[in-house]
Amino acid sequence: MLPLEPIELDAFRQQHRLDTFWCGHLLGGCGGQLMTKLYTDRVCHFAHHPDPTGQPETVPC
């Protein structure tokens, strides 16, 4: 589970620096790779990696 607070997310990123996260097919997701998003004004969350070309994701979840 991803921590919601920025200071906790820093520790999570350090602990899981070699791990990758994916949008799970069995949960109804698209199978795309996820990254962590750090915010100080709202809760931190997972988000889809942007397309390598800089275009928005083409497969909605």
N, CA, C, O and CB atoms as a CASP TS submission, in Angstrom:
PFRMAT TS
TARGET T0000
AUTHOR 0000-0000-0000
METHOD Language model
MODEL 1
PARENT N/A
ATOM      1  N   MET     1       0.850  -1.178   0.000  1.00  0.00           N
ATOM      2  CA  MET     1       0.000   0.000   0.000  1.00  0.00           C
ATOM      3  C   MET     1       0.891   1.234   0.000  1.00  0.00           C
ATOM      4  O   MET     1       1.852   1.315   0.765  1.00  0.00           O
ATOM      5  CB  MET     1      -0.964   0.002   1.222  1.00  0.00           C
ATOM      6  N   LEU     2       0.573   2.179  -0.848  1.00  0.00           N
ATOM      7  CA  LEU     2       1.352   3.404  -0.966  1.00  0.00           C
ATOM      8  C   LEU     2       1.002   4.364   0.166  1.00  0.00           C
ATOM      9  O   LEU     2      -0.177   4.616   0.417  1.00  0.00           O
ATOM     10  CB  LEU     2       1.109   4.070  -2.332  1.00  0.00           C
ATOM     11  N   PRO     3       2.010   4.906   0.856  1.00  0.00           N
ATOM     12  CA  PRO     3       1.738   5.888   1.901  1.00  0.00           C
ATOM     13  C   PRO     3       1.121   7.160   1.303  1.00  0.00           C
ATOM     14  O   PRO     3       1.404   7.511   0.157  1.00  0.00           O
ATOM     15  CB  PRO     3       3.034   6.230   2.666  1.00  0.00           C
ATOM     16  N   LEU     4       0.301   7.826   2.064  1.00  0.00           N
ATOM     17  CA  LEU     4      -0.389   9.022   1.588  1.00  0.00           C
ATOM     18  C   LEU     4       0.381  10.310   1.881  1.00  0.00           C
ATOM     19  O   LEU     4       0.170  11.319   1.209  1.00  0.00           O
ATOM     20  CB  LEU     4      -1.759   9.100   2.213  1.00  0.00           C
ATOM     21  N   GLU     5       1.260  10.288   2.866  1.00  0.00           N
ATOM     22  CA  GLU     5       1.993  11.482   3.281  1.00  0.00           C
ATOM     23  C   GLU     5       3.361  11.553   2.590  1.00  0.00           C
ATOM     24  O   GLU     5       4.025  10.529   2.429  1.00  0.00           O
ATOM     25  CB  GLU     5       2.166  11.496   4.812  1.00  0.00           C
ATOM     26  N   PRO     6       3.787  12.763   2.181  1.00  0.00           N
ATOM     27  CA  PRO     6       5.063  12.909   1.464  1.00  0.00           C
ATOM     28  C   PRO     6       6.277  12.342   2.200  1.00  0.00           C
ATOM     29  O   PRO     6       7.117  11.694   1.574  1.00  0.00           O
ATOM     30  CB  PRO     6       5.307  14.352   1.183  1.00  0.00           C
ATOM     31  N   ILE     7       6.392  12.563   3.488  1.00  0.00           N
ATOM     32  CA  ILE     7       7.559  12.066   4.224  1.00  0.00           C
ATOM     33  C   ILE     7       7.577  10.537   4.251  1.00  0.00           C
ATOM     34  O   ILE     7       8.646   9.927   4.212  1.00  0.00           O
ATOM     35  CB  ILE     7       7.563  12.621   5.662  1.00  0.00           C
ATOM     36  N   GLU     8       6.418   9.928   4.316  1.00  0.00           N
ATOM     37  CA  GLU     8       6.333   8.471   4.285  1.00  0.00           C
ATOM     38  C   GLU     8       6.611   7.935   2.884  1.00  0.00           C
ATOM     39  O   GLU     8       7.159   6.843   2.735  1.00  0.00           O
ATOM     40  CB  GLU     8       4.954   8.008   4.763  1.00  0.00           C
ATOM     41  N   LEU     9       6.233   8.700   1.853  1.00  0.00           N
ATOM     42  CA  LEU     9       6.483   8.273   0.483  1.00  0.00           C
ATOM     43  C   LEU     9       7.979   8.237   0.188  1.00  0.00           C
ATOM     44  O   LEU     9       8.445   7.350  -0.527  1.00  0.00           O
ATOM     45  CB  LEU     9       5.773   9.201  -0.502  1.00  0.00           C
ATOM     46  N   ASP    10       8.727   9.180   0.724  1.00  0.00           N
ATOM     47  CA  ASP    10      10.183   9.167   0.546  1.00  0.00           C
ATOM     48  C   ASP    10      10.781   7.862   1.065  1.00  0.00           C
ATOM     49  O   ASP    10      11.617   7.252   0.398  1.00  0.00           O
ATOM     50  CB  ASP    10      10.826  10.368   1.267  1.00  0.00           C
ATOM     51  N   ALA    11      10.358   7.436   2.246  1.00  0.00           N
ATOM     52  CA  ALA    11      10.850   6.175   2.821  1.00  0.00           C
ATOM     53  C   ALA    11      10.406   4.981   1.969  1.00  0.00           C
ATOM     54  O   ALA    11      11.182   4.047   1.763  1.00  0.00           O
ATOM     55  CB  ALA    11      10.343   6.009   4.276  1.00  0.00           C
ATOM     56  N   PHE    12       9.169   5.006   1.475  1.00  0.00           N
ATOM     57  CA  PHE    12       8.645   3.942   0.614  1.00  0.00           C
ATOM     58  C   PHE    12       9.476   3.829  -0.664  1.00  0.00           C
ATOM     59  O   PHE    12       9.846   2.729  -1.076  1.00  0.00           O
ATOM     60  CB  PHE    12       7.163   4.205   0.266  1.00  0.00           C
ATOM     61  N   ARG    13       9.767   4.975  -1.288  1.00  0.00           N
ATOM     62  CA  ARG    13      10.571   4.976  -2.513  1.00  0.00           C
ATOM     63  C   ARG    13      11.960   4.395  -2.262  1.00  0.00           C
ATOM     64  O   ARG    13      12.475   3.637  -3.084  1.00  0.00           O
ATOM     65  CB  ARG    13      10.692   6.400  -3.071  1.00  0.00           C
ATOM     66  N   GLN    14      12.558   4.744  -1.143  1.00  0.00           N
ATOM     67  CA  GLN    14      13.887   4.220  -0.812  1.00  0.00           C
ATOM     68  C   GLN    14      13.825   2.711  -0.595  1.00  0.00           C
ATOM     69  O   GLN    14      14.679   1.970  -1.082  1.00  0.00           O
ATOM     70  CB  GLN    14      14.450   4.919   0.446  1.00  0.00           C
ATOM     71  N   GLN    15      12.822   2.267   0.132  1.00  0.00           N
ATOM     72  CA  GLN    15      12.675   0.841   0.436  1.00  0.00           C
ATOM     73  C   GLN    15      12.392   0.022  -0.826  1.00  0.00           C
ATOM     74  O   GLN    15      12.809  -1.133  -0.912  1.00  0.00           O
ATOM     75  CB  GLN    15      11.549   0.631   1.456  1.00  0.00           C
ATOM     76  N   HIS    16      11.691   0.599  -1.806  1.00  0.00           N
ATOM     77  CA  HIS    16      11.272  -0.123  -3.012  1.00  0.00           C
ATOM     78  C   HIS    16      11.956   0.413  -4.270  1.00  0.00           C
ATOM     79  O   HIS    16      11.388   0.335  -5.359  1.00  0.00           O
ATOM     80  CB  HIS    16       9.759  -0.036  -3.174  1.00  0.00           C
ATOM     81  N   ARG    17      13.164   0.955  -4.132  1.00  0.00           N
ATOM     82  CA  ARG    17      13.845   1.603  -5.259  1.00  0.00           C
ATOM     83  C   ARG    17      14.121   0.657  -6.430  1.00  0.00           C
ATOM     84  O   ARG    17      14.279   1.122  -7.559  1.00  0.00           O
ATOM     85  CB  ARG    17      15.147   2.199  -4.787  1.00  0.00           C
ATOM     86  N   LEU    18      14.181  -0.629  -6.197  1.00  0.00           N
ATOM     87  CA  LEU    18      14.437  -1.585  -7.272  1.00  0.00           C
ATOM     88  C   LEU    18      13.161  -2.263  -7.782  1.00  0.00           C
ATOM     89  O   LEU    18      13.217  -3.075  -8.706  1.00  0.00           O
ATOM     90  CB  LEU    18      15.412  -2.637  -6.794  1.00  0.00           C
ATOM     91  N   ASP    19      12.023  -1.934  -7.189  1.00  0.00           N
ATOM     92  CA  ASP    19      10.747  -2.551  -7.564  1.00  0.00           C
ATOM     93  C   ASP    19      10.042  -1.745  -8.653  1.00  0.00           C
ATOM     94  O   ASP    19      10.264  -0.543  -8.799  1.00  0.00           O
ATOM     95  CB  ASP    19       9.836  -2.681  -6.336  1.00  0.00           C
ATOM     96  N   THR    20       9.188  -2.433  -9.412  1.00  0.00           N
ATOM     97  CA  THR    20       8.315  -1.762 -10.375  1.00  0.00           C
ATOM     98  C   THR    20       6.876  -2.057  -9.977  1.00  0.00           C
ATOM     99  O   THR    20       6.595  -3.054  -9.312  1.00  0.00           O
ATOM    100  CB  THR    20       8.608  -2.232 -11.848  1.00  0.00           C
ATOM    101  N   PHE    21       5.980  -1.189 -10.385  1.00  0.00           N
ATOM    102  CA  PHE    21       4.556  -1.324 -10.047  1.00  0.00           C
ATOM    103  C   PHE    21       3.749  -1.233 -11.329  1.00  0.00           C
ATOM    104  O   PHE    21       4.060  -0.459 -12.234  1.00  0.00           O
ATOM    105  CB  PHE    21       4.102  -0.228  -9.024  1.00  0.00           C
ATOM    106  N   TRP    22       2.676  -2.067 -11.382  1.00  0.00           N
ATOM    107  CA  TRP    22       1.906  -2.203 -12.610  1.00  0.00           C
ATOM    108  C   TRP    22       0.419  -2.135 -12.315  1.00  0.00           C
ATOM    109  O   TRP    22      -0.026  -2.541 -11.242  1.00  0.00           O
ATOM    110  CB  TRP    22       2.248  -3.512 -13.319  1.00  0.00           C
ATOM    111  N   CYS    23      -0.344  -1.628 -13.261  1.00  0.00           N
ATOM    112  CA  CYS    23      -1.803  -1.545 -13.186  1.00  0.00           C
ATOM    113  C   CYS    23      -2.345  -2.943 -13.488  1.00  0.00           C
ATOM    114  O   CYS    23      -2.286  -3.399 -14.630  1.00  0.00           O
ATOM    115  CB  CYS    23      -2.386  -0.460 -14.195  1.00  0.00           C
ATOM    116  N   GLY    24      -2.870  -3.621 -12.469  1.00  0.00           N
ATOM    117  CA  GLY    24      -3.203  -5.041 -12.564  1.00  0.00           C
ATOM    118  C   GLY    24      -4.405  -5.385 -13.416  1.00  0.00           C
ATOM    119  O   GLY    24      -5.491  -4.835 -13.232  1.00  0.00           O
ATOM    120  N   HIS    25      -4.201  -6.310 -14.358  1.00  0.00           N
ATOM    121  CA  HIS    25      -5.305  -6.808 -15.194  1.00  0.00           C
ATOM    122  C   HIS    25      -6.387  -7.471 -14.360  1.00  0.00           C
ATOM    123  O   HIS    25      -7.575  -7.298 -14.629  1.00  0.00           O
ATOM    124  CB  HIS    25      -4.782  -7.796 -16.231  1.00  0.00           C
ATOM    125  N   LEU    26      -5.978  -8.232 -13.343  1.00  0.00           N
ATOM    126  CA  LEU    26      -6.970  -8.944 -12.531  1.00  0.00           C
ATOM    127  C   LEU    26      -7.838  -7.985 -11.721  1.00  0.00           C
ATOM    128  O   LEU    26      -8.893  -8.374 -11.221  1.00  0.00           O
ATOM    129  CB  LEU    26      -6.274  -9.924 -11.594  1.00  0.00           C
ATOM    130  N   LEU    27      -7.403  -6.746 -11.593  1.00  0.00           N
ATOM    131  CA  LEU    27      -8.179  -5.732 -10.880  1.00  0.00           C
ATOM    132  C   LEU    27      -8.927  -4.814 -11.842  1.00  0.00           C
ATOM    133  O   LEU    27      -9.486  -3.798 -11.427  1.00  0.00           O
ATOM    134  CB  LEU    27      -7.266  -4.907  -9.981  1.00  0.00           C
ATOM    135  N   GLY    28      -8.939  -5.168 -13.124  1.00  0.00           N
ATOM    136  CA  GLY    28      -9.629  -4.369 -14.123  1.00  0.00           C
ATOM    137  C   GLY    28      -8.766  -3.275 -14.739  1.00  0.00           C
ATOM    138  O   GLY    28      -9.278  -2.399 -15.435  1.00  0.00           O
ATOM    139  N   GLY    29      -7.458  -3.320 -14.487  1.00  0.00           N
ATOM    140  CA  GLY    29      -6.554  -2.298 -15.001  1.00  0.00           C
ATOM    141  C   GLY    29      -6.045  -2.612 -16.396  1.00  0.00           C
ATOM    142  O   GLY    29      -6.386  -3.634 -16.993  1.00  0.00           O
ATOM    143  N   CYS    30      -5.217  -1.700 -16.899  1.00  0.00           N
ATOM    144  CA  CYS    30      -4.729  -1.789 -18.275  1.00  0.00           C
ATOM    145  C   CYS    30      -3.419  -2.542 -18.420  1.00  0.00           C
ATOM    146  O   CYS    30      -3.031  -2.874 -19.541  1.00  0.00           O
ATOM    147  CB  CYS    30      -4.563  -0.424 -18.831  1.00  0.00           C
ATOM    148  N   GLY    31      -2.717  -2.826 -17.311  1.00  0.00           N
ATOM    149  CA  GLY    31      -1.440  -3.520 -17.384  1.00  0.00           C
ATOM    150  C   GLY    31      -0.253  -2.604 -17.576  1.00  0.00           C
ATOM    151  O   GLY    31       0.875  -3.081 -17.695  1.00  0.00           O
ATOM    152  N   GLY    32      -0.477  -1.288 -17.610  1.00  0.00           N
ATOM    153  CA  GLY    32       0.608  -0.332 -17.799  1.00  0.00           C
ATOM    154  C   GLY    32       1.433  -0.130 -16.537  1.00  0.00           C
ATOM    155  O   GLY    32       0.973  -0.390 -15.425  1.00  0.00           O
ATOM    156  N   GLN    33       2.660   0.339 -16.731  1.00  0.00           N
ATOM    157  CA  GLN    33       3.543   0.582 -15.591  1.00  0.00           C
ATOM    158  C   GLN    33       3.096   1.834 -14.845  1.00  0.00           C
ATOM    159  O   GLN    33       2.651   2.815 -15.440  1.00  0.00           O
ATOM    160  CB  GLN    33       5.010   0.724 -16.055  1.00  0.00           C
ATOM    161  N   LEU    34       3.232   1.766 -13.515  1.00  0.00           N
ATOM    162  CA  LEU    34       2.853   2.876 -12.649  1.00  0.00           C
ATOM    163  C   LEU    34       4.087   3.499 -12.014  1.00  0.00           C
ATOM    164  O   LEU    34       5.140   2.867 -11.917  1.00  0.00           O
ATOM    165  CB  LEU    34       1.874   2.408 -11.565  1.00  0.00           C
ATOM    166  N   MET    35       3.942   4.738 -11.586  1.00  0.00           N
ATOM    167  CA  MET    35       4.982   5.439 -10.831  1.00  0.00           C
ATOM    168  C   MET    35       4.316   6.092  -9.629  1.00  0.00           C
ATOM    169  O   MET    35       3.093   6.217  -9.581  1.00  0.00           O
ATOM    170  CB  MET    35       5.729   6.505 -11.721  1.00  0.00           C
ATOM    171  N   THR    36       5.117   6.505  -8.668  1.00  0.00           N
ATOM    172  CA  THR    36       4.556   7.195  -7.509  1.00  0.00           C
ATOM    173  C   THR    36       4.552   8.694  -7.783  1.00  0.00           C
ATOM    174  O   THR    36       5.475   9.227  -8.398  1.00  0.00           O
ATOM    175  CB  THR    36       5.363   6.869  -6.215  1.00  0.00           C
ATOM    176  N   LYS    37       3.509   9.362  -7.323  1.00  0.00           N
ATOM    177  CA  LYS    37       3.393  10.815  -7.464  1.00  0.00           C
ATOM    178  C   LYS    37       3.416  11.418  -6.065  1.00  0.00           C
ATOM    179  O   LYS    37       2.600  11.068  -5.212  1.00  0.00           O
ATOM    180  CB  LYS    37       2.080  11.222  -8.239  1.00  0.00           C
ATOM    181  N   LEU    38       4.357  12.324  -5.839  1.00  0.00           N
ATOM    182  CA  LEU    38       4.496  12.976  -4.551  1.00  0.00           C
ATOM    183  C   LEU    38       3.832  14.357  -4.612  1.00  0.00           C
ATOM    184  O   LEU    38       4.128  15.163  -5.495  1.00  0.00           O
ATOM    185  CB  LEU    38       5.994  13.093  -4.151  1.00  0.00           C
ATOM    186  N   TYR    39       2.947  14.609  -3.675  1.00  0.00           N
ATOM    187  CA  TYR    39       2.274  15.901  -3.550  1.00  0.00           C
ATOM    188  C   TYR    39       2.403  16.386  -2.114  1.00  0.00           C
ATOM    189  O   TYR    39       2.421  15.580  -1.183  1.00  0.00           O
ATOM    190  CB  TYR    39       0.777  15.800  -3.968  1.00  0.00           C
ATOM    191  N   THR    40       2.492  17.674  -1.934  1.00  0.00           N
ATOM    192  CA  THR    40       2.488  18.232  -0.586  1.00  0.00           C
ATOM    193  C   THR    40       1.131  18.841  -0.254  1.00  0.00           C
ATOM    194  O   THR    40       0.836  19.088   0.915  1.00  0.00           O
ATOM    195  CB  THR    40       3.590  19.283  -0.439  1.00  0.00           C
ATOM    196  N   ASP    41       0.297  19.090  -1.274  1.00  0.00           N
ATOM    197  CA  ASP    41      -1.001  19.714  -1.054  1.00  0.00           C
ATOM    198  C   ASP    41      -2.181  18.759  -1.215  1.00  0.00           C
ATOM    199  O   ASP    41      -3.335  19.165  -1.072  1.00  0.00           O
ATOM    200  CB  ASP    41      -1.163  20.858  -1.994  1.00  0.00           C
ATOM    201  N   ARG    42      -1.898  17.497  -1.510  1.00  0.00           N
ATOM    202  CA  ARG    42      -2.943  16.458  -1.572  1.00  0.00           C
ATOM    203  C   ARG    42      -2.279  15.108  -1.338  1.00  0.00           C
ATOM    204  O   ARG    42      -1.061  15.044  -1.174  1.00  0.00           O
ATOM    205  CB  ARG    42      -3.706  16.479  -2.959  1.00  0.00           C
ATOM    206  N   VAL    43      -3.054  14.033  -1.319  1.00  0.00           N
ATOM    207  CA  VAL    43      -2.474  12.721  -0.995  1.00  0.00           C
ATOM    208  C   VAL    43      -1.610  12.205  -2.146  1.00  0.00           C
ATOM    209  O   VAL    43      -1.920  12.413  -3.319  1.00  0.00           O
ATOM    210  CB  VAL    43      -3.588  11.704  -0.675  1.00  0.00           C
ATOM    211  N   CYS    44      -0.533  11.537  -1.787  1.00  0.00           N
ATOM    212  CA  CYS    44       0.345  10.907  -2.767  1.00  0.00           C
ATOM    213  C   CYS    44      -0.378   9.696  -3.347  1.00  0.00           C
ATOM    214  O   CYS    44      -1.211   9.089  -2.674  1.00  0.00           O
ATOM    215  CB  CYS    44       1.713  10.496  -2.126  1.00  0.00           C
ATOM    216  N   HIS    45      -0.062   9.339  -4.598  1.00  0.00           N
ATOM    217  CA  HIS    45      -0.749   8.211  -5.219  1.00  0.00           C
ATOM    218  C   HIS    45       0.090   7.626  -6.354  1.00  0.00           C
ATOM    219  O   HIS    45       1.086   8.211  -6.778  1.00  0.00           O
ATOM    220  CB  HIS    45      -2.127   8.644  -5.744  1.00  0.00           C
ATOM    221  N   PHE    46      -0.339   6.452  -6.838  1.00  0.00           N
ATOM    222  CA  PHE    46       0.251   5.866  -8.032  1.00  0.00           C
ATOM    223  C   PHE    46      -0.368   6.541  -9.245  1.00  0.00           C
ATOM    224  O   PHE    46      -1.531   6.943  -9.215  1.00  0.00           O
ATOM    225  CB  PHE    46       0.039   4.321  -8.074  1.00  0.00           C
ATOM    226  N   ALA    47       0.413   6.662 -10.312  1.00  0.00           N
ATOM    227  CA  ALA    47      -0.078   7.205 -11.580  1.00  0.00           C
ATOM    228  C   ALA    47       0.598   6.433 -12.709  1.00  0.00           C
ATOM    229  O   ALA    47       1.673   5.864 -12.524  1.00  0.00           O
ATOM    230  CB  ALA    47       0.204   8.753 -11.697  1.00  0.00           C
ATOM    231  N   HIS    48      -0.036   6.418 -13.871  1.00  0.00           N
ATOM    232  CA  HIS    48       0.551   5.740 -15.024  1.00  0.00           C
ATOM    233  C   HIS    48       1.771   6.516 -15.506  1.00  0.00           C
ATOM    234  O   HIS    48       1.800   7.746 -15.471  1.00  0.00           O
ATOM    235  CB  HIS    48      -0.487   5.589 -16.166  1.00  0.00           C
ATOM    236  N   HIS    49       2.782   5.767 -15.959  1.00  0.00           N
ATOM    237  CA  HIS    49       3.948   6.389 -16.584  1.00  0.00           C
ATOM    238  C   HIS    49       3.479   7.085 -17.856  1.00  0.00           C
ATOM    239  O   HIS    49       2.632   6.555 -18.575  1.00  0.00           O
ATOM    240  CB  HIS    49       5.072   5.332 -16.893  1.00  0.00           C
ATOM    241  N   PRO    50       4.018   8.260 -18.137  1.00  0.00           N
ATOM    242  CA  PRO    50       3.660   8.892 -19.410  1.00  0.00           C
ATOM    243  C   PRO    50       4.226   8.082 -20.573  1.00  0.00           C
ATOM    244  O   PRO    50       5.213   7.362 -20.421  1.00  0.00           O
ATOM    245  CB  PRO    50       4.180  10.351 -19.464  1.00  0.00           C
ATOM    246  N   ASP    51       3.608   8.206 -21.701  1.00  0.00           N
ATOM    247  CA  ASP    51       4.083   7.549 -22.917  1.00  0.00           C
ATOM    248  C   ASP    51       5.502   8.041 -23.218  1.00  0.00           C
ATOM    249  O   ASP    51       5.785   9.224 -23.024  1.00  0.00           O
ATOM    250  CB  ASP    51       3.121   7.831 -24.124  1.00  0.00           C
ATOM    251  N   PRO    52       6.405   7.166 -23.688  1.00  0.00           N
ATOM    252  CA  PRO    52       7.786   7.584 -23.982  1.00  0.00           C
ATOM    253  C   PRO    52       7.874   8.758 -24.960  1.00  0.00           C
ATOM    254  O   PRO    52       8.856   9.500 -24.949  1.00  0.00           O
ATOM    255  CB  PRO    52       8.560   6.414 -24.542  1.00  0.00           C
ATOM    256  N   THR    53       6.858   8.926 -25.801  1.00  0.00           N
ATOM    257  CA  THR    53       6.869  10.034 -26.759  1.00  0.00           C
ATOM    258  C   THR    53       6.340  11.325 -26.144  1.00  0.00           C
ATOM    259  O   THR    53       6.340  12.371 -26.792  1.00  0.00           O
ATOM    260  CB  THR    53       6.043   9.674 -27.985  1.00  0.00           C
ATOM    261  N   GLY    54       5.889  11.250 -24.889  1.00  0.00           N
ATOM    262  CA  GLY    54       5.339  12.431 -24.229  1.00  0.00           C
ATOM    263  C   GLY    54       3.849  12.588 -24.411  1.00  0.00           C
ATOM    264  O   GLY    54       3.256  13.532 -23.890  1.00  0.00           O
ATOM    265  N   GLN    55       3.226  11.664 -25.151  1.00  0.00           N
ATOM    266  CA  GLN    55       1.786  11.718 -25.389  1.00  0.00           C
ATOM    267  C   GLN    55       1.046  11.123 -24.187  1.00  0.00           C
ATOM    268  O   GLN    55       1.614  10.307 -23.461  1.00  0.00           O
ATOM    269  CB  GLN    55       1.413  10.960 -26.696  1.00  0.00           C
ATOM    270  N   PRO    56      -0.217  11.520 -23.966  1.00  0.00           N
ATOM    271  CA  PRO    56      -0.990  10.913 -22.875  1.00  0.00           C
ATOM    272  C   PRO    56      -1.191   9.426 -23.115  1.00  0.00           C
ATOM    273  O   PRO    56      -1.092   8.946 -24.245  1.00  0.00           O
ATOM    274  CB  PRO    56      -2.350  11.609 -22.724  1.00  0.00           C
ATOM    275  N   GLU    57      -1.478   8.698 -22.029  1.00  0.00           N
ATOM    276  CA  GLU    57      -1.769   7.258 -22.145  1.00  0.00           C
ATOM    277  C   GLU    57      -2.910   7.050 -23.133  1.00  0.00           C
ATOM    278  O   GLU    57      -3.875   7.814 -23.137  1.00  0.00           O
ATOM    279  CB  GLU    57      -2.132   6.643 -20.754  1.00  0.00           C
ATOM    280  N   THR    58      -2.804   6.026 -23.964  1.00  0.00           N
ATOM    281  CA  THR    58      -3.839   5.754 -24.956  1.00  0.00           C
ATOM    282  C   THR    58      -4.847   4.725 -24.469  1.00  0.00           C
ATOM    283  O   THR    58      -5.930   4.602 -25.041  1.00  0.00           O
ATOM    284  CB  THR    58      -3.210   5.280 -26.242  1.00  0.00           C
ATOM    285  N   VAL    59      -4.501   3.979 -23.414  1.00  0.00           N
ATOM    286  CA  VAL    59      -5.386   2.946 -22.891  1.00  0.00           C
ATOM    287  C   VAL    59      -5.956   3.419 -21.549  1.00  0.00           C
ATOM    288  O   VAL    59      -5.238   3.422 -20.550  1.00  0.00           O
ATOM    289  CB  VAL    59      -4.629   1.585 -22.732  1.00  0.00           C
ATOM    290  N   PRO    60      -7.230   3.818 -21.509  1.00  0.00           N
ATOM    291  CA  PRO    60      -7.803   4.253 -20.240  1.00  0.00           C
ATOM    292  C   PRO    60      -8.046   3.079 -19.294  1.00  0.00           C
ATOM    293  O   PRO    60      -8.358   1.970 -19.729  1.00  0.00           O
ATOM    294  CB  PRO    60      -9.106   4.999 -20.484  1.00  0.00           C
ATOM    295  N   CYS    61      -7.900   3.334 -18.025  1.00  0.00           N
ATOM    296  CA  CYS    61      -8.180   2.299 -17.007  1.00  0.00           C
ATOM    297  C   CYS    61      -9.563   2.490 -16.435  1.00  0.00           C
ATOM    298  O   CYS    61      -9.984   1.724 -15.569  1.00  0.00           O
ATOM    299  CB  CYS    61      -7.133   2.334 -15.873  1.00  0.00           C
TER
END
